[in-house]
């Protein structure tokens, strides 16, 4: 199968490795232009570009795909199919129509639930019991196309956005290889009921509201791990909370109910959170015992939502 691949982050890179490993001819890889990153803000290639270079695959990094020159370059490939995973650019209809089997998208949710940019985080925030991957035939609408393959997996109580990402990336890589091997596949039109949208994560959402129930704040912390990190304020400083567990407890929301070497118990609107990993602004992620060595806390102290 002659393939055009379009993707940018590690989620997509895993799929590209799998497609190349399955023996398909990846004629060209589309990925976002190199971006400045790190302390020195040097230009850094995307995870997908790095995999393409490792495999000797041509890389094409246009700023957009509406340009006639970019479309002509893709048309010249003569691809059987285009695979898209977290690419970050909209594909115009002219591009969708180029390959013989159209364009397939690897989407990390059980469509039509969580169409859009942040399905992993939104599933965690909502307390969904399961999620999964759909291989979808792309069309002009936002994740509205018919589904060729789907597979679900349970969301574990300890899953974070990072661990769930890794599980779904592996599942997506396997499913897209299965899809390519079976083309053409029957397509199931998405249901019109149960449609939800996974809007892009905004940094402001990471701020913890201690008046909410502990079970919701546990999901909040896990959904924003590793980015952007759930945030609270203590003594005028921003503190990120990385690991916690809901438990019974009662007190003024945000107030510290108990402190020991393993955990800091903080009252919520309903129940309490046993926090076991924290990070001060500019510092490292630390277990409670190490955090307390530099930032002593005691019963009655209070975390706040605002500085």
C-alpha positions, 0 to 999 in steps of 0.5 A: 500500500502506497501511503501518505502519512500526516501527523506531528506528536508521539501519538502519531509517531507510534502509528508511523513506526507501525505502518513502516514496520508492516511493510507499507510504502510510506512515500511522504510524511507531512508534519508541522514545521519545526518549532522552537523548544527548550531553554535555548528555544532552538528549532526542534523537529516533531516526533513524527519527523524524527521517525521519518528521518530514521526510516529515510522517508521524505518529509514535507512541512507546509504551513497549510494545505490550501496552497495549490503547489502543496496539493500538486505535490501530494497529488504527484505521490499517487498514494493509495491512502493517506493516514492522519493522526494528530496532524494539527492542520485542516485537510481541504476537500481537494486533499481528502479526495486525492488518495484512492481509498481517501484519508483515514484518521486515527482518533483517540475516542469512541466516536461520536463521543469526544470529537475534537482536539483533547479526547483523552483529557476530556474522557478523564475529566468526565469520569468515563469508564472506557475509551478507545480508538476509532479508525475513521474515514475523513470528511469535511466535518470535525471527526464526523466521518464513518468509522471503519474499525473501533476498539475500546479499553477500560480507563483504570482508576490510576490512569493519567493523561500520560498513561492513557495516551500511551495505551491509546497510541499503541492501540491506534498503531495496531488498528491502523495497520489492521485497517490498511491490510483490510482496505476497502472496509465497510464503514459505519455511519456515526450515531447522531446521539451521544455526540460530545466535543473535546475542546482544546485544553486551556491552561486556565482550566488546570486551576483546582477549585477546592469546593468541588468533590474530591472524586472530581479533583482526583480526575482533574489532577490525572487529566492534567498530568503531564500537561499543564499540571493541576495547579493550586496556590499556597502562601502566595506560590503556585503549587502543582499537584501530580498525584492524589487519591480521594478519601473521606474527610471534612473541613473548609475546602482547601484546608490541610486536615492531616500531614505525614511523610506519605501524604497531605490530606486536603479538604474538598467540597465533598470528601478530601484528597490525599496528595502524595506528589507536589511541585513548587513553581520552578522546582521538581516533582517531589514525593511529600516527604521531600516536599515538606523538607523545604516547604513545611505544612501543618494542619490548618494551613490552606491551599487556595484557588487564587493567589 
